[in-house]
Amino acid sequence: DVKVTQSSRYLVKRTGEKVFLECVQDMDHENMFWYRQDPGLGLRLIYFSYDVKMKEKGDIPEGYSVSREKKERFSLILESASTNQTSMYLCASSPIIDTEAFFGQGTRLTVV
Amino acid sequence: EDQVTQSPEALRLQEGESSSLNCSYTVSGLRGLFWYRQDPGKGPEFLFTLYSAGEEKEKERLKATLTKKESFLHITAPKPEDSATYLCAVRNTGFQKLVFGTGTRLLVSP
């Protein structure tokens, strides 16, 4: 089975902190994605990566950055956390562009 | 811009009462329509991929169908364990991201 693992289920951070969300997949997938999910807004793409050290902005990249130094790991960085970044963050991976994406269990981040 | 609209927002069924969920989409060249199930507090779980109009996929009590403008997720004789949010997403020919609808929350009562 494909496994996408996010480092934390729940996080509470203070405004202004730098926050790292880590995601690891074990199926040698080329593509990895970070989404955030908010009630009434659905899943919105923050960033995605189609290869090591490659990244593309999604629909809502402001306030976020990403890092992909190894194929299996994709990190989302909140440079200076703000309360409007309180959300559920979902990491996903897929082998090639035409196939389905597999999701991790999610990280619920609260910024206070 | 690619768009996905799901209806209804919420659906309450009695156990055994069959129904359908709708996913309407506009996309500049469909390169896959995806259905996911999401339980509260968890990540989406993949169910089906459909690529062309007329295609159908089945899994247990679920059946997904696709036309040129919409997809349906038919639930036959649902059970309480089918209660979840069902998400629809599309991918277009020019871009790798999935565009999601806001989902249908399904509650099946015993």
Interface residues (C-beta under 8 A of the other chain):
Chain A: V4 N31 F33 Y35 G40 L41 G42 L43 R44 L45 F48 Y50 E56 G58 L90 A92 I97 D98 T99 E100 A101 F102 F103 G104 Q105 G106 R108
Chain B: R31 G32 F34 Y36 G41 K42 G43 P44 E45 F46 T49 Y51 L87 A89 R91 Q96 K97 L98 F100 G101 T102 G103
